[in-house]
């Protein structure tokens, strides 16, 4: 049994989607970051960086913070979703951790939540978001999934693209990425894991 401490963010959804894909039983503990619950002493004891998600694997007496580390742990522990090649999967997982997440996160901050306050930052992160969409689109024009077959790299990246409405991009201009996005959105485990903790959230789908 796994305890999942999470909230409905891209990083949180990575892990709830993964737990559904792995078919693992888990108990959800909502950590409402809008109410600063991530700073509570009980949570800081398992997440010193006060970030969600965190898992506690009671069977193995282990807790893990950082979504990328959690995905690697699950893939190693259950020997699944490593794609066609472990290092290729790690390569694209690291791209998500180092670039897609941080850069799109800044795009959310400046373009979605603070528009008009920092024109330079808005221009910089909007341009970097478009560049990363291009990188992913090119890769997905060469292969069905980021690491060849469906893997933890896809589980990590997809929830960030699921906020495409915040990114100021023309999604149909990236047809290979759009094809990949829709294919993953149709997976039952992704649909189940997207709304965790349960708030009635629905996966956004482009019209075309």
Buried (B, 14 or more C-beta within 10 A) or exposed (E): EBBBBBBBBBBBBBBBBBBBBBEBEBEBBBBEBEEEBBEEEEBEEBBEEBBBBBBBBEEEEEBBBBBBEBBBBBBEBEEBBBBEEBEBBBBBBEBBBEBBBEBBBBBBBBBEEEEEEBEEBBEBBBEBBBEBBBEBBEBBEEBBBBBBBBBBBBBBBBBBBBBBEBBBBEBEEBEBBBBBBEBBBEBEBBBBBBBBBEEEEEBBEEEE
